[in-house]
């Protein structure tokens, strides 16, 4: 090899891209050993096997998966007969809905979060007010603006339409035929008549219904545990990089996408929050996202932390199958502090380019807007913005957006 060839191999080929009439030079140097280590941590091949959820002993039961799938898409489990879990989490849209605010029987105050890969997360919702997929599934069912139903309403639906499926997983369904004991509509919900009916029930009868209700959540979670992202172009590229397969690398990502990846793991510091094979640390961050004026004040994790501690279906509850020592996340969570103010969960960036609008209430309509916000790092309305100005130019920001497109892939689901 000539000295000139060695130089090109060491520094990478200079590629001139013409954009807006101006010439920009991107380089494609070889990845360093340290950078390859980082890339491997982001590679989907590094995703470990999913461990059982100690709070849900039915989480990996195939019968529970099938039962949960049926519940997930059944619109009868709503007050108007038109809303299911799958209404806001559509498979054809990556198990989200593409709306700034989720639409159930009413309008919520936040976006519907994507589901794929959330079985790996210790916290659910933008504020982490639930600590398992099964506990999360129960929240919308009782929300007045999501499913709008009540616990006895759902229990009666199970008895009428899913008795065999329920009993195949959870054992004999209790007799709910006495409506004087088990009213059609009763539960600890916002509706005053339903709440009064619930409070009039005996503690033992409420416990009977609560167990059925918790089991519904566990079945839905069994289905949701199977919903996972698959390998993307990025993953093909990283595998090739780890194998020193330059031909596949060059054929898989463009020079602009590679430059965006280099910025993502380097100067843009995106991996501070979006790390690991799912591109999220599953934690909460204040990034100075503006509020939506028409919505109530939202303090994010500050409120969510208190919510999960008080949740009657959390890991330490009587409805959990876990031993107290298995609830480490809940036992040792940070429950208060300025760092929780307006901190929201960092969602996975896999398939992010198909999930506009962005942020917890759809504040930003495009990824370019998101990156412009991160680039300037404005002050937060409350708490402390963790961001620092990036001072990247438009070409660099566009390269990061180009890279994010390489994370798109099919979503695997039963």
PyMOL commands that set and color helices and strands:
alter all, ss='L'
color gray80, all
select helices_A, chain A and resi 3-11+33-42+44-46+62-72+85-88+91-93+118-120+133-142+151-161+163-170+192-200+203-224+233-242+246-252+255-265+270-272+301-310+324-326+328-331+338-340+352-354+367-376+394-407
alter helices_A, ss='H'
color red, helices_A
select strands_A, chain A and resi 14-19+22-27+228-229+284-285+344-345+411-412
alter strands_A, ss='S'
color yellow, strands_A
deselect
rebuild
show_as cartoon
